[in-house]
Amino acid sequence: MSYQRSPGLGEALRQLLEMTDADMDDWYKQLPFPYRARYTPILRELASGPKIVSALTENLALTQGAVSQSLRLMLDDGLIEKQSGEDARQSVISLSRQGEQALEVLQPHWLGVLSAVGQLEKEIRIPLRDTLRKARIALAEQSFAQRVEQSKKIAGETTAVNTENPFSIASEDYRNYRPSYPDQLGETLANLCQQRDVVIDVGCGSGQLSEVLAKYFKQVIALDNSAEQISSAFSRNNIQYQLGSAERLSVGDRCADLIVAAQAAHWFDLERFYQEVRRVAKPHALLALISYGVPYIDDPVNAVFQQGYWQDCFGFWPEQRRPVEDGYSNLYFPFDEIVLPNVSIEMSMSFEALLGYISTWSAYKAAAKRNELAIFHDWFKRLGQHWNAGEEKKIVWPIAARVGTL
């Protein structure tokens, strides 16, 4: 199975215009008068009466050059008339008799177009017109060229020092000490899907969930923005690892039966992520946001563990961690939800393995950056007093899941 790259912005916009304009051009050719799609905004503006050229340009979301070119073509096609205004430097544009007749024919058509756009927005669950309006406003405030230069500068700085990515450090420890997801989770998700061809694992890390999903799906596309994490990932023939972000999934349209994000969605720009999810999902595909919260130890030492987490070390966690602690229950999730049966991760861990796991926390990294690891070390000493040499204790991570139908 092959996957196409995602088109760039300009390419995607041109494709969208071609897909909408091509059908309309065929319809316009059947009209009893010459007409082009580019005439529509000017014709609608002139429906309320004559306008000077500067007012037309100001009222329309078009450049002066585009308006001038359209006016020349409309004059040639006999749809408008041009007269001198009170100010000799200003021309007044009005509809010709043929233009008025065209308006009568086209107005019912435009109502149909508006209805079709509304249905399209409902189908894709994106307010397309409002999104484009906001994009125009944003680009008027800062040009796209300026944004590109700014992004290139940021990308260069990030490449030089990638200390802001909480998952880019110690990927070997992340793979070795982070808990593995149970097969039950992969099987449950697979059973909910209409097909099991392709699953996309977004923010895959070193492949903890990807490896499980590979047992139940023909193809796993695993994406992460950390090259170090991917380099340490589990390898299987049907797992395809790629560098990529949640906000710009590097896969083709409508290819996925399931999109998952495990212990990662709280770091995403959810609005942009959900737009991408809708793009890559097949009809009736599923989206699953998976998290495991604060573990507990099946032993009296759990009281020491919970005190250390919630009282001693809690302040080192970033704000983005809060959705994990409430099981994603308050996370924005605009989809029809499916309730999953209770699933948990259970592992037997030695004291050394537990400390290795804690060292992968972003809170631990934050304390190290602030030279305040003494708080963690004191906590480790208290935990160690309840652990015999070579002893393993059962650690349980309750899994929370938000699963929705697309």
N, C-alpha and C positions, 0 to 999 in steps of 0.2 A: 504494500500500500504506500502511495506517495503523498506528500504533503507540499502544498505550495506556500511560498513565503507570503507574509502579509504585505499588501501594497503600501507604498508611502502615501502621505496625505494628499499630495497633488494628484497622484495616480488614482487614488480612491475617489477623489472628487470628480475627476474627469470621467471615470467609469460610471459614477452615479449620474452625471449629466447625460452621458451617452445613452444610458439605459432609459432615462426619462424622456429625453428630447427625440430620440430616434422614433419612438412610437408616435409622438405628437407630430413630428414632421410629416409622417405618412398621412395623418389626419388632415393637417393643414393643406397638403397638396390637393385634397379633394374639394377645397373651398372654391367658390366662384370668384374669388379675388386673391391677389398675391398676398401671402402672409408668412411670417417667420416667428418662431417662438420668442425671439429677442424683442419683438414689438410689444409683447403683452404688458409689461409694466408701464410703458409710455401710454399705450392705448387706455389702460385703466385709469391712469392719472388724468388724462385729457377728458375722461367721461364726465368729470365735474365742471368742465369749462376750459377755455383757453388759458395757457400758461406761458410765461416768459421762459426762455431756455434756462436761465440761472435758477429759477424756482423748480423746474423739472429736475435738474441735477441735484439740487439740495434735498428734494423730497424723496428721490429714489436712491436705493442702496447700490448705486452704480457710479463708475468713474465718469468724469466729464468727457473723456475720449469715447467711452462706450455709448454714452447718450448721443453725442454728436454724430457718431457713425450710424446709429440706428435712425436718427432723424433724417439723415441724408437718404438712407434706403427707403424710409417710409414716404418721403417726398417723391422719390422716383416711382414708387408703387401707387401713388395717388391716394394715400390714406390720410395725409395731413396737408394743411396749408400753412404757409409762413408769411407773416406780415411784419412790417416795421412797427415798433411800439412808440409810446410817447417819447421815450429816450431812444434816439436814433441808433444807439449802440446795442440796444436790446431788441431781439426778435420775439414776436408772439406766435406761438404754435397753437393751432386749433385743428379739430377733426374736419376733414372734407366730407362731402356727402357720402362718398364711398366708405370713408372711415366710420361714419355714423351707422351705416348699414352693416359694416363688419362688426361693430360693437353689439348690435342687436343679435347677430348670429352667434357671437362668441360668449356672451354673458352666461347662457345656460351651460355651455361647455366648461367655463371656469368654475361654476358651482360644482360640476361633476368632478373636476380636478381637485378642488378643496376637499370634497368628500372622500376621494381616493387617498389623498395625503393623510387625512384623519384616520382612515382605516389602516394605512401603513404604519402610522405612529402607534396605533393601538396594538397592531400585530407584533412589532419589534419592541414595544414597551419603552420607547424613547421619544420625548417631545422634539422631533427633528427640527421643526421650524424655530422653536425657541432656542434650541442648542446652537443652530447656525446664527441666530441673532446675537446670542451671547458671544460667539466666536468673533463676529464682526466688530462688536464693541471692544472686546479685549485687544484685537489686532489694531484697532484705531488708536488705542492707548499706547501700545507697544508693538512695533512692526514685527513681522515674522522673521525678517533678517536679524533684527536685534535679539530676538529670542534664540535664534540659532547660534549666534556668536556667544551669547551668555551661556547656553547649554554646553557648547564646546569648551568653554573655559572651565565650567564646573566639572565636566567629564574628565578634563585633563588633570584637575586637582584630585579628583576621586581616584584616578588611576595611579597617581603618584603616592597617595596616602589613603588607603581604604580602611580608616579606623572607625567610620561611622556605621558600617554594616555590622550589626550585632552577630551575624552568623559567618563572618569571613575569617574568623580566627580559630585556630586549633580544630580544624575539621576532623582530624583523626580522633581527638577526644570526643567530638560530637558524635561521630559514628560509633565509637566504642562504648560510650556511656549512656547515650540517650536511649530511652526505652523503645522496644520494637512493638509495632502494632500487631494485634492478634489476627490470625486468619479469619476469625469470626467477623471482624469488621469488613474485611475485603469481600467475603462471601455475601454478607448482608447487603452491601452496596451493589454488588453485581446482580443479586437476585431482584433488586428493584428496577434495574435497567431493562428497557425493551430489547436492546442489543448489547453485545459485549465486544464490539470491535475495537473502539479506541477510548482510552481514558487519558485525560491530561491532569498531571499532578503539578500544581503551581506552588512554587516555593518548596521544592522537593527536598532541599537540603542534601544530605548524603544518601537519600533513597530509602529511608525507613519504611514509608508507606508504599513507595513505588514497587519495592520488591514483593510486598504482599499482593498488590493489585495485579502484578504480572502473572499471578497464578490463575486469575479469573478473567482476564481480558487478553485479546489477541495482541494488542499493541498498547504500550504505555509511553506517552510523551511526557518526560519529566523536565520541568523548567526551574531554574534558579538563577538569581543574579550574582551568585558567588562562584567563581571558577574554582576556588579552593574546595568548596563543599562538593561540587560535582566531581572533582578529581578523586575524591575519596568515596564516591558512591558505589553501591553494590551493582555489579554487572550481570545482566541477563540478556539473552538474545533478543527478547521482545521489549526491552526498555531502551528508549532513545533519549539520551540526555542532551539538553540544550541550554545555553546561556539565554536568559530572557527574563523580563519583568512581568509582574501581574497586570500592569497597566497597558502592556503592549505584547500580547501573546503572539509568539512567532510561529503561528500555525494558520492553516487555511480556514475558510468559512465552513460552517456546518459540518464539521468532521468528527465531533466528539459525542459519545454516548453518556459520558460522565466527566465532570470537571470537579476536582477535589483540591482543597488547600488544607493541609494538616499543620496545625500549630504555626500558622503563618498569616492568616487573613487579618489579624489585628494590626499588622504592619502595612497593609495595603491602603491605597486610595480606593475605597470601596466603590464609589460612583464610576470611576474609570474601569475598575476591574469588572464590575457587573456589565458594563457596556461590551467589554471584550468577551465575557462569558456568553452573552446573548449572540454575539457574532459567530463564535466557534461552535456553539451547541447545535446538535441536530434537533429537529422537532421532538418535543417530549423528552429531551435529555434531562439529566439531573445535575444539580450543583450541590456539593457537600462541603461544608466548612467544619473541619474537625479540630477539636482541641482537647488536651488533657490538662486538668487543673493541678492544684496543689496535691501532691501524693500524700498518702498516709502509710505509716509503718504498722503492720499487724503485730504490735508488741507494745508493752508499756512505755518504751522509749519514744513512742509517737508524741507524747506530751511535750518532751524536750524538743522534738523536731518542729512541732507546730509553733511552740513559743519562739524558737529561733527564727522561723520563717516570718511570722506575723508581727513580732515585736522587735527583734534585734536587726533583721536584715531587710525588712519590708521597704524601708525608705530608699533602698538602692535600685528598686525596680523602676523602669520607665513607665510613664503614664499609659503607653500603648499596651502594657501588660494587663490592665484592669479588665478588659473583656474576657481574658482567659480565666481570671479568678471567679467570674460569675457565669462561666460556662457558655459564653457567647450569647447569653439570653437577651442582652440589651443591644446586641449588634444589629445594625440596620440590615434587614434581609427581606426585600420586597418580592417574595416568591410564595407560591402555594406550598405549604410545608407538609412534610411527611415525618411522622414520629418514628424514630429508630428504637429498637429494643435496647435495654441497658447493656453496655459493653464496657469492660475495663481492661487495663493493662496490668498484668501481674508478673512480677519478677522476684527472684531470690537474689539478694545482693550482699556482698561482703561490705564491711565498713569502708574499705579502700575504694570499692566500686561506687558506693554512695557519694564519697567525697569527689570522685572523678565526675560523677553526674552533676553535682552542685557546681563544680568548676566550669561547667558549660553554660551556666546561667548568665544572662546579660547583667543581672544584679551583681554577680561575683566579679565580672569584668569591670563594671562601674566602680566597685569598691577598690579594685586593684588600680584603676586609673587615678583614683583620689587618694591612693596610699592609705586606705582604711580597711585593709584585710584583717586587721587584728580582731574586728568584730566577728568575722567568720571563723577565725582560728579559735576564739574562745568558745564559740558554738560547737565547733568540731570536738573540742576537748570534752565538753559536757556530753555530747553524743557518744564519744568513745568510751566513757565510763560505763555504758550499758551494753557494750559489745565485747564479746570474748574473742580471742585470737582465732582467726579462721572461720568464725561463725557467719552464717548468712541469715538474713531476715527477709520476710516477705514484704515487698513494697507494692502498693496498689495505686494506680492512677485512674480515677474515673474518667471515662471518655464522654465528652459532650459533643453533640453534632447538630448542626442546622442543615437540613436536607430539603431542597425545594425542586419543584418541577418547572422546567423552562418551556 
